[in-house]
């Protein structure tokens, strides 16, 4: 909640080509990749709706006609408006462009990368954002390291082997809560992680919310198969 109100609007960045997912993305955009028989973006929209969101702006680019047809051809639990970048604006520019199409420009909003499959309490993240009076809050994930690691004692003796442990360092999980003033700070073209976020961090106006639920970035075909196994398990 934000000031006692549920956040009711969100942006999904769905313009990427998903080159590392080819040939899966030869005919559909990354956001329409299926995990256990369901498109990523359908899962995300349902999750947003369950969190109180009523309006979603989808920023499309690569194969936008296919994505728009999919969204319009299926009953949605929220109002969905698709915008198309005439030219690539970068993630920060894409957020700014799509954010300007939100129905309530004076209210807070969520933003998601379209290649994230996750489930956690979004309202809890919104409350965390308000408590810290942040301009932006990043969802922080701890993805599993793809290799086994070796644990040693203070004398350098091996005491254990751990298969694919969570990263000891949190990463940007591609999920955000933004205050309305973020629009003036996002670049028109470029990456917000290299411009806006470092500035906010210096000003102590950027918060990091630890994601406790399931989280996985879908970057490769291996991610697709492993996510399907995890969700069915």
Order of alpha helices (4+ residues) and beta strands (2+ residues): beta-beta-beta-alpha-beta-alpha-beta-alpha-beta-beta-alpha-beta-beta-beta-beta-alpha-beta-beta-alpha
